[in-house]
């Protein structure tokens, strides 16, 4: 009987230890699951925030594994460049739609400069869209090297800056029109401010004013 009790007590202790280990493992699993769900929730929120930021800023991100050639990019990347499910991104397709005047420099700086030499890529170019419109694109890229200095990846972003370019064009047109109007006025025009000592400092002089005083604008300004 004493031996039976001893064995039974030992078995009970072993079962108790096993139960506690299983209970602790289950608790850790639940904590791990809760942590995983929390992490996934946070990642989903970040993805939504990133997507919103990309849409607002008309931005798109990309990365390239140089060993495999695999390109990974965001949905906004496709939207900015005019690609989608019916027309997946293609490097050759992208090149074929770059404005002819911008193609040589854009291609050289991206393929040779970034992908082969690892040089920073920073380029503004025009891109023909599938709907026939023309967009201005600002592309950025950086290379990544491994511990031995070998190029292993490239990553970057693109942004649709068409609206900014349109504003710049409108401002330049306004400046040109203003300067044309000033040039037609039959009197010299200037703008100046006074220093603390009372001396005039010219901030603008019209061509006619320069002719009247016999001095170049570079000297007056």
C-alpha positions, 0 to 999 in steps of 0.5 A: 500500500505504501508503495502504491501511494508513493507511485500514485503520489509521484504520478499525481505530481507528474500529471500536475506538472504536465498540466501546469506546463500545458496551462502555461503553454496555452496561456502563452499561446493566447498571449502570442495570438493576442499579440499577433492580432494586435500587431496585424491590426496595427499593420493594417492601420499603417497600411491604410494610413500609408495608402491614404498618404500616397493618394493625397500626395499622389505618391507611389513606392517601389523596391527591386531585388537586383538578384532576381529582378523582382519588382514590388510596388504599391497600388498607388505606384500603378495609379500614378504611372497609369498601370492596373489589373488590365495593364500590369506594370512593365519596365519596357512599357514604362520606358515606351511612354516617357516623353522622347526628349526626357527618355535618354537621360531618364533611362541612363540615370535609372538603369545605369546610374541606379541599378548598375552603379548604385548612384542616387536617382533623382529625375523629373520627366514627362510621361504619356498616359494611356488616356492620352494625357501627359503627366509630370513625374518626379522619380527618386531612388536609392541603392542598397548594398550588402556587407561586401559592398555588392548591390542587392536592392534598389528602392524609391518613390515616384510622385505625380507633380503635374499640378505643380508644373501647371502652377509654375507654368501659369506663374511664368506666363503671368511674369512674361505678360507683366514684363511684356507690359512693362516693356511697352510702357513709354516710361522707365519703371523701378522699385527700390527700398531705403536702407537705414541710412536712407540710401536707395536700393533697387529691387526692380528696374525695367529695360527702359529705365536702364536705357534712360540712366545708361546703366545695366540692370546687373549694376543697378541691382 
